[in-house]
Every structure is written in C-alpha cells, then in structure tokens.
Amino acid sequence: MSDAPKPAKPLFSNVSPAVPSPCISTCRLDEHKVCIGCFRHVEDIRQWRSADDQRRRQICQEAQARRQLAGSA
C-alpha cells in the first residue's frame, strides 16, 4: 500500500445534481467566443468546474438569453 497522500478534491464537482451542465457536446466557439452548442461564453465554460450552484444558474440564464437572441436573428 502506498503512503503517498491523495490529491485534494476540487472544491466543487463538475457535475451538480442541482444544476446540470448545459453542454450538448457540440463544442465550437463562434467569433465572439461563445459555444454554438450550449451558448456559454468561453469564460463561463472555464468557470463552470469551480462555480457554485448560484453561479451555475446565472451562467445557464445568460446562455439561454444568448440562445434566444440567436434564434431571433
């Protein structure tokens, strides 16, 4: 058995039962650095792993607003 310490777990999990990821595995950024699949900005995608549920809900709301704007264009 190894005596090496285990690495620390991240503060927040990448998967939250309260706020599911909006990712649909169509990961491509447009010229504004927004994913054409989930409509999250690249910075929101980067923050997702360490974001708490409140921030994740905010990211999802912003992505939904972008999706609606894209649908009306």
KAJOUR-V602852 format. One record per pair of residues at least 24 apart in sequence whose ideal C-beta (glycine too) atoms are under 10 Angstrom apart, sorted by the first residue. I is the first residue (numbers start at 1). J is the second residue. Records with the same first field share a line. If there is no record, write none. Layout:
BEGIN
I: J + J
END
This chain:
BEGIN
10: 49 + 50
11: 49 + 50 + 51 + 52
12: 48 + 49 + 50 + 51 + 52 + 53 + 55 + 56
13: 49
14: 48 + 49 + 50 + 51
15: 49
16: 48 + 51 + 52 + 53 + 56 + 57
17: 53
18: 52 + 53 + 54 + 56 + 57
19: 48 + 51 + 52 + 53 + 54 + 55 + 56 + 57 + 58 + 59 + 60
20: 56 + 60
21: 45 + 48 + 49 + 56 + 59 + 60
22: 48 + 56 + 59 + 60 + 63 + 64 + 67
23: 48
30: 70
32: 66
34: 62 + 63 + 66 + 67 + 70
35: 63 + 66
36: 70
38: 63 + 64 + 66 + 67
39: 63 + 64 + 65 + 66 + 67 + 68 + 69 + 70
40: 66 + 67
41: 66
END
